């Protein structure tokens, strides 16, 4: 998988208004045995209510919620997909059958989950942009302004709309590369866009809006937006990636690394007394393999989730059958191969921009005060 974005290049050049979350703090924490043990002790005691030496499923719920928040997933109950991830993370802790979890088990699984998340961020960093209007001002006063805005104007489908409507839709088409935070965010719309639009004069609906009028009036509003951003900077989490199957191919062609990755993934899959595993755990095992395969955690990228679901359906992962370990590994390998072929032929490019409405450190309590 490759990562490419003009925003990423800008981070490398300036760095003044950008911060890169690359998972290094998470990996450093887990790999420091003394620090991580202290962290686990602190979190275990924080979650431990009845003091019986084990965490119940109910006591584990806050940890699961924090891990989901760290992955950028919606809160429990707000999305069926994120609820499925919560359920699978809980399964990781309880191995799908236990009602209680000891501190060593808690430490082992937490280590695996955090390392997986840290490796994912290391491969696909999240760039935190502080948007203060400077980039937007550069764009509207730069040489590419007219050409890019003419292109946007030609895409607007509102021949009978007001100038106000045209400008709102045009602002929605601007990106972080042009210095505009996502106006689809309600806070940005209420506090940045709408106040800037107060000066937008009405347009006679009997007369079509000309390209020249649009360019002049849009620039006025964009300048006001830039001023609003200067007064109230907006923090945006930006990530742009292309999933093309190259990381899966590297994994599948390296037998040693593949066997090691599969063996690690199968360690937490429950087995019956004959050593067989339920095919329904293929999804959980696949999520464990994801970092090595260059894939995001399940539930993070919808387009990838659809490809994963197709691969699981091909293997009848939900038929409830038990299979031997070798067959389980073979099925997992075939699913990876299926995913690789699909995204190799049709790479999936994903760009996301989310407005951060609170200090980053408080978005998840799981790693405080260590991270």
C-alpha positions in Angstrom: 0.0 0.0 0.0 1.2 3.4 -0.8 0.4 6.8 0.8 0.3 9.9 -1.3 -1.2 13.3 -0.7 -0.4 16.9 -1.3 -1.3 17.6 2.3 1.4 15.0 3.4 3.9 16.9 1.3 3.0 20.2 2.9 3.5 18.6 6.3 7.0 17.6 5.3 7.8 21.1 4.1 6.4 23.2 6.9 5.3 21.3 9.9 4.4 24.5 11.8 0.6 23.9 11.7 0.7 20.1 11.3 1.3 17.2 13.6 1.7 13.6 12.5 0.2 10.8 14.5 2.3 7.8 13.4 1.8 5.3 16.3 5.3 5.7 17.6 4.1 6.6 21.1 1.9 3.6 21.3 4.6 1.2 20.1 7.2 2.8 22.5 4.8 2.3 25.4 4.1 -1.4 24.6 7.7 -2.3 23.9 8.9 -0.7 27.2 8.2 -3.6 29.5 8.5 -1.6 32.8 6.3 1.2 31.5 3.7 -1.1 29.9 3.5 -3.3 33.0 2.8 -0.1 35.1 0.3 1.0 32.5 -1.5 -2.4 32.7 -1.5 -2.3 36.5 -3.0 1.1 36.5 -5.7 0.3 33.9 -6.6 -3.0 35.5 -7.1 -1.4 38.8 -9.1 1.4 37.2 -11.5 -1.1 35.5 -11.5 -3.6 38.4 -14.7 -3.0 40.5 -15.3 -6.1 42.6 -11.6 -6.7 43.4 -11.7 -10.5 42.8 -8.6 -10.5 40.7 -10.4 -10.8 37.4 -12.2 -8.4 35.0 -15.7 -9.3 34.2 -17.2 -8.6 30.7 -19.0 -5.7 32.2 -15.8 -4.3 33.7 -14.1 -4.7 30.3 -16.7 -2.6 28.5 -14.9 0.8 29.2 -11.6 -0.6 27.8 -13.4 -1.8 24.7 -15.1 1.6 24.3 -11.7 3.3 24.6 -10.1 1.1 22.0 -13.0 1.8 19.6 -12.6 5.5 20.2 -8.8 5.2 19.6 -9.7 3.6 16.3 -11.9 6.5 15.4 -15.1 4.4 15.6 -18.6 5.8 16.5 -19.8 5.3 20.1 -21.6 2.1 21.0 -25.1 1.9 19.7 -24.7 4.5 17.0 -23.5 2.1 14.3 -24.1 -1.6 13.7 -20.6 -1.8 12.1 -18.8 -0.3 15.1 -20.9 -2.4 17.5 -19.6 -5.5 15.6 -16.0 -4.2 16.1 -16.7 -3.7 19.8 -18.0 -7.3 20.0 -14.9 -8.6 18.3 -12.5 -6.7 20.5 -14.4 -8.1 23.6 -14.1 -11.5 22.0 -10.3 -11.0 21.9 -10.2 -10.4 25.6 -12.6 -13.2 26.6 -11.5 -15.7 23.8 -15.2 -15.9 22.9 -16.1 -18.0 25.9 -14.6 -16.7 29.2 -16.7 -14.5 31.5 -13.6 -13.3 33.4 -10.2 -12.1 32.4 -7.0 -12.3 34.5 -4.4 -9.5 34.5 -1.9 -11.5 32.4 -4.6 -12.2 29.8 -5.6 -8.5 29.9 -2.0 -7.5 29.4 -1.4 -9.9 26.5 -4.5 -9.0 24.5 -4.1 -5.3 25.2 -0.6 -5.5 23.9 -1.7 -7.2 20.7 -4.5 -4.7 20.1 -2.3 -1.6 20.8 0.6 -2.9 18.7 -1.8 -3.6 15.8 -3.2 -0.1 16.1 0.3 1.4 16.4 1.6 -0.4 13.4 -1.4 0.7 11.4 -0.7 4.3 12.3 3.0 3.9 11.5 2.1 2.7 8.1 -0.8 5.2 7.5 -0.2 8.3 9.7 -3.0 10.6 10.5 -2.0 14.2 9.9 -3.4 16.8 12.2 -3.8 20.1 10.4 -4.3 23.4 12.2 -6.3 25.4 9.6 -5.9 29.2 10.3 -6.9 30.7 6.9 -3.3 31.1 5.7 -3.5 28.3 3.1 -7.0 29.5 2.0 -5.7 33.0 1.5 -2.8 31.7 -0.6 -5.2 29.7 -2.8 -7.6 32.5 -3.5 -4.8 34.9 -4.3 -2.7 32.4 -6.1 -2.3 31.6 -9.9 -4.5 28.5 -9.8 -7.6 30.1 -8.2 -9.4 31.1 -11.4 -8.9 27.8 -13.3 -9.9 25.7 -10.3 -12.9 27.7 -9.4 -14.1 27.8 -13.1 -13.9 24.0 -13.0 -15.9 23.9 -9.7 -18.5 26.3 -11.2 -19.0 24.1 -14.2 -19.8 21.2 -11.9 -22.5 22.9 -9.9 -25.9 21.7 -10.7 -28.2 24.5 -9.7 -29.1 26.7 -12.7 -32.0 28.3 -10.9 -30.2 28.6 -7.5 -29.2 31.8 -5.7 -25.7 33.1 -5.5 -25.8 32.0 -1.8 -26.5 28.4 -2.9 -23.8 28.4 -5.5 -21.2 29.7 -3.0 -22.2 27.1 -0.3 -21.9 24.3 -2.8 -18.6 25.6 -4.1 -17.2 25.8 -0.5 -18.2 22.2 0.0 -16.0 21.2 -3.0 -12.9 22.9 -1.6 -10.4 20.6 0.1 -7.9 20.8 2.9 -5.2 21.2 0.1 -6.9 24.5 -0.7 -7.0 25.5 3.0 -10.7 24.7 3.6 -11.9 22.5 6.5 -14.9 20.3 5.7 -17.9 22.6 5.6 -20.1 19.5 6.0 -19.2 19.6 9.7 -21.9 21.4 11.6 -19.5 23.4 13.7 -17.6 24.7 10.7 -20.9 25.6 9.0 -22.3 27.4 12.0 -19.1 29.2 13.2 -17.1 29.8 10.0 -19.2 29.5 6.8 -22.6 31.0 7.8 -21.1 34.2 9.5 -19.0 34.7 6.3 -22.1 34.4 4.1 -23.9 37.1 5.9 -22.5 39.6 3.5 -23.5 37.6 0.5 -26.0 39.8 -1.4 -29.0 38.3 -3.1 -29.2 37.6 -6.8 -32.1 38.2 -9.0 -33.5 34.7 -9.6 -34.7 35.7 -13.1 -31.1 36.2 -14.2 -28.6 33.3 -14.5 -25.5 33.7 -12.4 -22.5 34.3 -14.7 -19.1 32.8 -14.3 -17.6 36.2 -13.8 -20.0 37.1 -11.0 -19.4 33.8 -9.3 -15.6 34.3 -9.3 -15.8 37.8 -7.9 -18.4 37.1 -5.2 -16.9 33.7 -4.2 -13.5 35.3 -3.6 -15.1 37.9 -1.3 -16.8 35.2 0.8 -13.6 33.0 0.8 -11.6 35.9 2.1 -14.2 36.3 4.9 -13.9 32.5 5.6 -10.1 32.9 5.8 -10.5 35.7 8.3 -12.9 33.6 10.4 -10.4 30.8 10.4 -7.7 33.2 11.5 -9.9 34.2 14.5 -11.0 30.6 15.2 -8.6 28.0 13.7 -10.1 24.6 13.0 -8.2 21.4 13.8 -8.7 18.7 11.1 -7.5 15.1 11.2 -6.5 14.2 7.6 -5.6 10.8 6.2 -5.2 9.8 2.5 -4.3 6.3 1.4 -4.4 3.9 -1.5 -5.0 0.2 -0.9 -3.6 -1.7 -3.9 -2.9 -5.2 -2.6 0.9 -4.8 -2.8 1.4 -5.4 1.0 -0.8 -8.6 0.8 1.3 -9.8 -2.1 4.5 -9.2 -0.2 3.1 -11.2 2.7 1.8 -14.1 0.7 5.1 -14.5 -1.2 7.2 -14.6 2.0 6.4 -18.0 3.4 8.3 -17.5 6.7 6.6 -14.2 7.4 3.2 -15.6 6.4 3.5 -18.6 8.7 4.6 -16.4 11.6 1.7 -14.0 11.0 -0.9 -16.8 10.7 0.4 -18.6 13.8 0.2 -15.3 15.8 -3.3 -14.7 14.6 -4.4 -18.2 15.6 -3.1 -18.0 19.1 -6.3 -16.3 20.4 -8.8 -18.3 18.3 -10.7 -20.7 20.6 -10.2 -24.4 19.9 -12.4 -27.3 20.9 -11.0 -30.4 22.6 -10.0 -31.8 19.2 -8.1 -28.7 18.3 -10.6 -27.5 15.7 -11.7 -23.9 15.2 -15.0 -22.4 14.2 -15.0 -20.7 10.8 -16.9 -17.7 12.3 -13.5 -16.6 13.8 -12.0 -16.1 10.4 -13.1 -12.4 10.6 -11.3 -12.0 14.0 -8.2 -13.7 12.7 -8.2 -11.6 9.6 -8.3 -8.4 11.7 -5.2 -9.7 13.5 -3.5 -10.2 10.2 -4.5 -6.8 8.8 -1.4 -4.8 9.9 0.9 -7.3 8.2 -1.3 -7.3 5.1 -1.4 -3.6 4.7 -5.1 -3.5 5.5 -7.0 -1.1 7.9 -8.7 -2.6 10.9 -12.2 -3.9 10.1 -14.8 -1.2 10.5 -12.5 1.7 9.5 -12.8 1.8 5.7 -16.2 0.9 4.3 -14.9 0.1 0.8 -12.3 -2.4 2.2 -15.0 -3.9 4.5 -17.1 -4.7 1.5 -14.2 -6.5 -0.2 -13.4 -8.4 3.1 -17.1 -9.4 3.4 -17.1 -10.8 -0.1 -13.9 -12.9 0.7 -15.5 -14.2 3.8 -18.7 -15.1 2.0 -16.7 -17.0 -0.6 -15.3 -19.2 2.2 -18.7 -19.6 3.9 -17.3 -18.1 7.0 -20.6 -18.0 8.7 -21.7 -21.6 8.2 -20.8 -22.6 11.8 -18.5 -25.4 10.7 -15.4 -26.5 12.7 -12.1 -27.0 10.8 -8.6 -28.2 11.6 -5.9 -25.6 12.2 -4.3 -26.2 8.8 -7.6 -25.7 7.0 -8.3 -22.6 9.0 -4.9 -21.2 7.9 -5.6 -22.2 4.3 -9.0 -20.4 4.4 -7.4 -17.3 5.8 -4.7 -17.4 3.1 -7.4 -17.8 0.4 -9.4 -14.9 1.8 -6.2 -12.7 1.7 -5.6 -13.8 -1.9 -9.2 -12.9 -2.9 -8.9 -9.4 -1.3 -5.5 -8.9 -3.0 -6.9 -9.7 -6.5 -9.9 -7.4 -6.0 -8.0 -4.3 -4.9 -5.1 -5.0 -7.2 -7.4 -4.7 -10.2 -9.3 -1.8 -8.6 -7.2 0.0 -6.0 -9.2 1.8 -3.3 -8.2 5.4 -2.6 -9.5 6.8 0.6 -9.3 10.4 1.8 -10.9 11.4 5.1 -11.0 14.8 6.9 -12.6 15.0 10.3 -12.9 18.1 12.4 -11.4 17.5 15.9 -13.7 19.2 18.4 -11.7 18.5 21.5 -8.0 18.2 22.5 -6.6 15.0 20.9 -5.3 13.6 24.1 -8.8 13.5 25.6 -10.4 11.7 22.7 -9.5 8.4 24.4 -8.7 7.8 28.1 -7.1 4.5 27.4 -3.5 5.8 27.0 -3.7 8.7 29.4 -1.4 9.8 31.0 1.1 7.7 29.1 0.4 8.9 25.6 
